[in-house]
Amino acid sequence: MIPRLRRKFTLINLLLVGMVLTVGLALLLAANARRLENQTYSALEVALELGDGDSPPRLEVGASLPNQESLDEGYSFLIPFFLVSVQEDTATLLISSGQLQVSQETARQAAELAMDSGQEAGVLKELHLRYLIRTQADGSVRIAFADRSWESDTMGSLLLTCLLIWGLAMAAFFFVSRFLATLALKPVERAWQQQRQFVADASHELKTPLTVILASTDIVLSHPSDLVSDQAKWLSNTREEARQMKGLVEDLLFLARSDDARLAFRPMETDLSQLVEGCLLPFEPVAFEAGVTLTAELSPGLTVQGDESQLRRLVRILLDNGVKYAGGPQPAVTVTLVRQQDKIRLTVHNTGDPIPPEHLPHLFERFYRADPSRDRAQGGYGLGLAIANSIVLSHRGRLTVTSTREAGTSFAVLLPRG
């Protein structure tokens, strides 16, 4: 999927760039063709002003021309031209060859074609000439002709240059588009891989309880005459696995709604100090049974704008994680809530073995476990920290983790003040 999407992205970029580049170069060619045409007609206008036997003016090396008009007028004589005069008896006389050598027959033919066209200016494609007609006061007609070869040569060179530019630009844009497509699709590729991994992990986690449920059900069904009390063990297993599966499905739904921005969010001013203190009470017996010392340092009266139920779930996840993995000679969990400038900082610290540095960037990924001990035997699926991070992000906060052998492991939540 990703390679096909990358090719499609590159192709779309090339098509758009190719269209823009083609239009731009076509406009450039059209503008230059019009400019060359105007230059030729300017040369013919000046040529018609010449008297019989006059020669075009010569330009000196290094001579400066006073303005653009005189510049165009002077350099227009670099265009090859010749003049003919048509008398009343339609006899054609060559009066000036200019820079172009032509025969009387060619001049006569050109004059007849120009007169027959019925237009004062135009092109004689047969002779590859551009002409301009002017009627004199005595009734005679003067016609100036210019060779169009220089226009064709100039436009041919420009067209080849444009084609070369187009080809090089398209080749360059191909590699640039390929690079940009790869860069732009990296988040998509990462999300796609995470989704596939997520589906695989969810299927794996659901497979275990379903297997136990089916096995327990088969055992119960194989003894239809037994009393419920006789099958209490298998029914209890079924109930426990169903309860765990229900919790897993609820966690998955929570994350799915969070990703889709459909998570129910009821922001209100919440006293975070009281909320954390209330979450600590149920964990005191849990910590006592686990042999973990649970202490708290809470600054009073700290409030945030947020969803109280989600914030309570966040604190419980962090406390549960800290109590589960506290270790060392004197396992301990310390909860700190303080004001930090315009934010509130909640820190849950536990002693014990540090989390390897290579695992830290992945702790908030779904179903991720930093060590093999984080398994279903401890009642977890690897979704708790992912849910905690989702809650923090929905409250415009930030969740970070640090872990060293000397200092232990700390999860810090930074939330904007209410």
CORCORMO-V84457 format. One record per run of one state. SS is the DSSP state (H for helix, E for strand, C for the rest). FROM is the first residue (numbers start at 1). TO is the last residue. Records with the same first field share a line. If there is no record, write none. Layout:
SS=FROM-TO / FROM-TO
This chain:
C=1-1 / 49-67 / 79-80 / 87-91 / 97-103 / 118-120 / 125-128 / 136-140 / 148-148 / 222-228 / 260-267 / 290-292 / 299-302 / 307-307 / 326-331 / 341-342 / 351-356 / 361-375 / 379-383 / 395-397 / 405-407 / 417-418
H=2-48 / 68-78 / 104-117 / 149-221 / 229-259 / 272-289 / 308-325 / 357-360 / 376-378 / 384-394
E=81-86 / 92-96 / 121-124 / 129-135 / 141-147 / 268-271 / 293-298 / 303-306 / 332-340 / 343-350 / 398-404 / 408-416
